[in-house]
Amino acid sequence: MGGLVADRGRRHDAVPAGSCKTWAVTRWVQLGLATLIALASSAACGDGADLSPDEEGPAGLRVASFDFAESELLAELYAQAIEASGVPVVRLGSVGPREIVAPAMELGHIDLVPEYLGTALEYAGSSEANPDSESARVELNQRLSPRGMTALAASPAEDKNVIVVTTETAEVEGLESISDLVPLVERQRFGGPPECPDRPLCLVGLEGVYGLRFAEFVAQRSLAITAEALRRGEIDVGLMFSTASELEASDLVELRDDRELQPAENVIPVMRIDAIERWGDVVKAALNAVSAELTTGELRELNARVASGDQVDVVVSDWLTDHDLLGP
């Protein structure tokens, strides 16, 4: 599908088989895995925190994240919840993009990673964007099971592409859903990542599903720049992420995706099956408890705290305490 429009551990473009790009990506993955294994082995030789020196396996459940801030926050959220259940955790940190994390997990070097339902499903081989969370999770597990992995309960929290306008614009024009843009689109400027015009979940999809052809596309370098461009009137409509800390501000509002262009992108723990067998169902219970409580709005608030300079472990601990998930 290749429709997602920003690098948040997500796959971008299909790589033609046998091409020079294939070799380059394969070599990149090999180097990434070698680095991951070397780091784990080094730590094991040092303080014994990562891998036990005998054949009994890892000294704790190995949690990794993709290489962006929200994934690191979610990995810490899972790690602290698991530790509160009495299971030791090995924090592998920010390992890299999905092209490195997924093979490392399949090879048994990572036990757990926070995932995004629709993106994980795309990477696992699905060619259809599925807006239904439960059926998407069922399909994901069908694809993960032969690889020795499983997706646990999905949280209500979703980090997905959203279409955003200012609150003032929404009130003046009576905008609630993306379809409401249809009579206005010919005089509106749209802002989003540079790759947006070529992506099925961005301008291609907005035209195909909603019939929207904007007067102008203005490339944006970041979510913060998109938010400011909306406020300054440089663009009329923008693409952002639903958990972006910028959406905490009351002067921006997302429009409802009333024709379900975007797939379900619920935050979901993906875990190796043998790790569940090793550490017990208490881990599943701890992760499912986190998922039951985590909403899009709360994840946005957590992101906002981290963006403002608060330490990730403190932000996570506060949230788990507020939801009685750290135990006595």
C-alpha positions as CSV (number, residue, x, y, z in Angstrom):
1,M,0.0,0.0,0.0
2,G,2.8,2.5,0.9
3,G,0.2,5.1,1.8
4,L,1.5,6.5,5.1
5,V,3.2,9.8,4.8
6,A,5.8,10.2,7.5
7,D,8.7,8.2,8.9
8,R,7.5,7.0,12.2
9,G,8.8,3.4,12.0
10,R,6.6,2.9,9.0
11,R,7.3,1.4,5.6
12,H,7.3,3.9,2.8
13,D,8.0,2.4,-0.7
14,A,8.0,-1.1,-2.0
15,V,11.5,-2.1,-3.2
16,P,11.7,-3.8,-6.6
17,A,13.1,-7.3,-6.3
18,G,16.7,-7.7,-7.5
19,S,17.3,-4.0,-7.7
20,C,20.3,-2.1,-6.3
21,K,18.0,-0.6,-3.7
22,T,17.1,-4.1,-2.6
23,W,20.8,-4.9,-1.9
24,A,21.2,-1.6,-0.1
25,V,18.1,-2.1,2.2
26,T,19.2,-5.7,2.8
27,R,22.7,-4.6,3.8
28,W,21.2,-1.9,6.0
29,V,19.1,-4.5,7.8
30,Q,22.1,-6.8,8.2
31,L,24.2,-4.0,9.7
32,G,21.3,-3.0,12.0
33,L,20.9,-6.5,13.3
34,A,24.6,-6.9,13.8
35,T,24.6,-3.7,15.8
36,L,21.7,-4.8,17.9
37,I,23.2,-8.1,18.7
38,A,26.6,-6.5,19.5
39,L,25.0,-4.1,21.9
40,A,23.1,-6.8,23.6
41,S,26.2,-9.0,23.9
42,S,28.3,-6.1,25.2
43,A,25.8,-5.4,27.9
44,A,25.7,-9.0,28.8
45,C,29.4,-9.1,29.2
46,G,29.3,-6.0,31.4
47,D,26.6,-5.9,34.0
48,G,24.6,-8.9,32.9
49,A,21.5,-6.7,32.4
50,D,20.6,-7.7,28.8
51,L,21.4,-11.4,28.2
52,S,22.3,-14.1,30.6
53,P,25.7,-15.7,29.9
54,D,24.3,-19.3,29.9
55,E,21.8,-21.0,27.7
56,E,18.8,-20.1,29.8
57,G,18.0,-17.2,27.6
58,P,17.6,-13.4,28.2
59,A,17.7,-12.1,31.8
60,G,14.5,-10.3,31.2
61,L,11.8,-9.6,28.6
62,R,13.4,-7.6,25.9
63,V,11.5,-4.5,24.9
64,A,12.4,-2.3,21.9
65,S,11.0,0.7,20.2
66,F,11.1,2.3,16.7
67,D,13.3,5.3,16.3
68,F,10.9,8.1,17.1
69,A,9.7,9.7,20.4
70,E,6.2,8.3,20.7
71,S,7.4,4.7,20.2
72,E,10.1,5.2,22.8
73,L,7.4,6.5,25.2
74,L,5.1,3.5,24.5
75,A,8.0,1.0,25.0
76,E,8.7,2.6,28.4
77,L,5.0,2.4,29.2
78,Y,5.0,-1.3,28.5
79,A,8.3,-1.9,30.3
80,Q,7.2,-0.3,33.6
81,A,3.8,-2.1,33.5
82,I,5.6,-5.4,33.0
83,E,8.1,-4.7,35.8
84,A,5.2,-3.9,38.1
85,S,3.8,-7.4,37.4
86,G,7.0,-8.9,38.7
87,V,8.7,-9.7,35.4
88,P,12.2,-8.4,34.7
89,V,12.7,-6.2,31.6
90,V,15.6,-5.6,29.3
91,R,15.3,-2.2,27.6
92,L,16.9,-2.4,24.2
93,G,16.0,1.2,23.5
94,S,15.4,2.8,20.1
95,V,16.5,0.1,17.7
96,G,15.6,1.7,14.4
97,P,12.9,1.7,11.7
98,R,10.6,-1.2,11.1
99,E,12.9,-2.7,8.4
100,I,15.3,-3.4,11.2
101,V,13.0,-4.1,14.2
102,A,10.7,-6.6,12.4
103,P,13.5,-8.9,11.2
104,A,15.2,-8.7,14.6
105,M,12.0,-9.7,16.3
106,E,11.4,-12.5,13.9
107,L,14.9,-13.8,14.5
108,G,14.3,-13.8,18.3
109,H,16.5,-10.8,19.3
110,I,13.5,-8.7,20.5
111,D,10.5,-9.9,22.5
112,L,8.1,-7.0,22.5
113,V,7.5,-3.8,20.5
114,P,4.7,-1.2,20.5
115,E,3.0,-1.4,17.1
116,Y,0.4,0.5,15.0
117,L,-2.3,-1.9,13.8
118,G,-2.8,-0.8,10.2
119,T,0.9,-0.1,9.5
120,A,1.9,-3.5,11.0
121,L,-0.7,-5.2,8.9
122,E,0.6,-3.5,5.8
123,Y,4.2,-4.5,6.6
124,A,3.0,-8.1,7.2
125,G,1.7,-8.2,3.6
126,S,-1.9,-6.9,3.6
127,S,-2.8,-4.8,0.5
128,E,-6.1,-3.4,1.8
129,A,-6.5,-0.5,4.3
130,N,-8.9,-1.8,7.0
131,P,-10.7,0.8,9.1
132,D,-12.2,-1.9,11.5
133,S,-9.9,-2.5,14.5
134,E,-11.0,-6.0,15.5
135,S,-11.0,-7.5,12.0
136,A,-7.6,-5.9,11.3
137,R,-6.2,-7.4,14.5
138,V,-7.5,-10.9,13.6
139,E,-5.9,-10.6,10.2
140,L,-2.6,-9.3,11.7
141,N,-2.5,-12.3,14.0
142,Q,-3.1,-14.7,11.1
143,R,-0.1,-13.2,9.4
144,L,2.1,-13.0,12.5
145,S,1.5,-16.5,13.9
146,P,3.7,-18.3,11.4
147,R,6.5,-15.9,12.2
148,G,6.3,-16.8,15.9
149,M,4.6,-13.5,17.0
150,T,1.2,-12.4,18.2
151,A,-0.7,-9.1,18.6
152,L,-2.3,-8.6,22.0
153,A,-5.3,-6.4,22.8
154,A,-5.5,-3.2,20.9
155,S,-5.9,0.1,22.7
156,P,-8.4,2.8,21.8
157,A,-5.5,5.1,21.2
158,E,-4.8,5.6,17.5
159,D,-1.9,7.4,15.9
160,K,-3.3,7.9,12.4
161,N,-3.3,10.6,9.6
162,V,-5.9,13.2,10.4
163,I,-7.1,16.3,8.4
164,V,-6.9,19.4,10.5
165,V,-8.2,23.0,10.3
166,T,-8.2,25.9,12.7
167,T,-11.1,26.0,15.2
168,E,-12.0,29.4,13.7
169,T,-12.2,28.0,10.2
170,A,-14.3,25.1,11.4
171,E,-16.8,27.4,13.1
172,V,-17.0,29.9,10.2
173,E,-17.4,27.3,7.5
174,G,-19.4,24.8,9.5
175,L,-16.8,22.0,9.2
176,E,-17.1,18.8,11.1
177,S,-16.2,16.1,8.6
178,I,-13.8,15.8,5.7
179,S,-16.8,15.7,3.3
180,D,-17.7,19.2,4.4
181,L,-14.6,20.5,2.6
182,V,-16.1,19.6,-0.9
183,P,-17.8,22.9,-1.7
184,L,-14.7,24.9,-0.4
185,V,-11.8,22.8,-1.8
186,E,-11.2,24.8,-5.1
187,R,-10.0,27.8,-3.1
188,Q,-8.2,26.0,-0.3
189,R,-4.4,25.4,0.2
190,F,-3.5,22.0,1.6
191,G,-0.3,21.4,3.7
192,G,1.4,18.1,4.4
193,P,4.7,16.2,4.1
194,P,6.5,16.5,0.7
195,E,5.5,12.9,-0.3
196,C,1.8,13.6,0.3
197,P,0.8,14.2,-3.3
198,D,1.8,10.6,-4.2
199,R,0.4,8.7,-1.3
200,P,-3.0,6.8,-1.2
201,L,-3.7,7.9,2.4
202,C,-3.0,11.6,1.6
203,L,-3.8,13.6,-1.5
204,V,-4.4,10.6,-3.7
205,G,-6.9,9.2,-1.3
206,L,-8.5,12.5,-0.6
207,E,-9.2,12.9,-4.3
208,G,-10.3,9.3,-4.9
209,V,-12.5,8.8,-1.8
210,Y,-13.7,12.4,-1.2
211,G,-13.3,14.0,-4.6
212,L,-11.1,16.8,-3.1
213,R,-8.7,18.6,-5.5
214,F,-7.2,21.5,-3.6
215,A,-6.2,24.8,-5.2
216,E,-2.6,24.3,-4.0
217,F,-0.3,21.9,-2.2
218,V,2.2,23.4,0.2
219,A,4.9,21.0,1.5
220,Q,5.5,21.1,5.2
221,R,8.7,19.9,7.0
222,S,7.2,18.9,10.3
223,L,4.0,18.8,12.3
224,A,4.9,21.9,14.2
225,I,5.4,23.8,11.0
226,T,2.1,22.5,9.7
227,A,0.3,23.7,12.9
228,E,1.9,27.2,12.6
229,A,1.1,27.4,8.9
230,L,-2.6,26.8,9.7
231,R,-2.5,29.4,12.4
232,R,-0.9,32.0,10.2
233,G,-3.3,31.3,7.3
234,E,-0.5,30.1,5.0
235,I,-2.6,26.9,4.5
236,D,-6.3,26.2,5.0
237,V,-6.2,22.5,5.6
238,G,-3.3,20.3,6.9
239,L,-2.4,16.7,7.5
240,M,-1.2,15.8,10.9
241,F,-1.1,12.8,13.3
242,S,-3.9,12.2,15.7
243,T,-1.6,11.9,18.7
244,A,0.5,15.0,17.8
245,S,1.2,17.2,20.8
246,E,0.3,20.2,18.6
247,L,-3.3,19.1,18.7
248,E,-3.5,19.7,22.4
249,A,-4.0,23.4,21.5
250,S,-7.6,24.5,21.4
251,D,-7.2,26.5,18.2
252,L,-6.8,23.4,16.0
253,V,-9.4,20.7,15.3
254,E,-9.4,17.5,13.3
255,L,-12.2,16.7,10.9
256,R,-14.0,13.3,11.1
257,D,-12.9,10.8,8.4
258,D,-16.6,10.1,7.5
259,R,-15.8,7.9,4.5
260,E,-13.1,5.9,6.3
261,L,-10.1,6.6,4.1
262,Q,-7.6,5.9,6.9
263,P,-7.0,2.4,8.3
264,A,-7.3,1.5,11.9
265,E,-4.0,2.5,13.6
266,N,-4.6,1.4,17.2
267,V,-1.6,1.2,19.4
268,I,-1.0,-2.5,19.9
269,P,1.7,-4.6,21.6
270,V,3.3,-7.2,19.3
271,M,5.1,-9.9,21.2
272,R,7.0,-13.1,20.5
273,I,4.9,-16.2,21.4
274,D,7.9,-17.9,23.0
275,A,8.4,-14.9,25.3
276,I,4.8,-15.2,26.5
277,E,5.5,-18.9,27.2
278,R,8.7,-18.1,29.0
279,W,7.4,-15.2,31.2
280,G,3.8,-16.3,31.6
281,D,0.4,-14.8,31.1
282,V,1.0,-12.2,33.7
283,V,2.8,-10.2,31.0
284,K,-0.3,-10.4,28.7
285,A,-2.5,-9.3,31.6
286,A,-0.2,-6.3,32.3
287,L,-0.1,-5.2,28.7
288,N,-3.8,-5.7,28.2
289,A,-4.5,-3.5,31.2
290,V,-2.4,-0.7,29.7
291,S,-4.2,-1.1,26.4
292,A,-7.6,-0.9,28.1
293,E,-6.9,2.5,29.5
294,L,-4.8,4.2,26.8
295,T,-6.8,6.6,24.6
296,T,-5.8,8.9,21.8
297,G,-6.3,12.0,23.9
298,E,-4.2,10.6,26.7
299,L,-1.4,9.6,24.4
300,R,-1.5,13.1,22.9
301,E,-1.1,14.5,26.4
302,L,1.8,12.2,27.2
303,N,3.5,13.3,23.9
304,A,2.9,16.9,24.9
305,R,4.6,16.5,28.2
306,V,7.6,14.8,26.7
307,A,7.8,17.5,24.0
308,S,7.8,20.1,26.7
309,G,10.9,18.6,28.3
310,D,9.6,16.1,30.9
311,Q,11.5,12.9,31.3
312,V,9.9,9.9,29.6
313,D,10.1,7.6,32.6
314,V,8.5,10.1,34.9
315,V,5.7,10.8,32.4
316,V,5.0,7.1,32.1
317,S,5.2,6.5,35.8
318,D,2.7,9.3,36.5
319,W,0.2,7.9,33.9
320,L,0.5,4.3,35.3
321,T,0.0,5.6,38.8
322,D,-3.0,7.6,37.8
323,H,-4.6,4.5,36.3
324,D,-3.6,2.2,39.3
325,L,-1.4,0.1,37.1
326,L,1.8,0.1,39.1
327,G,0.5,-1.9,42.0
328,P,0.8,-1.1,45.7
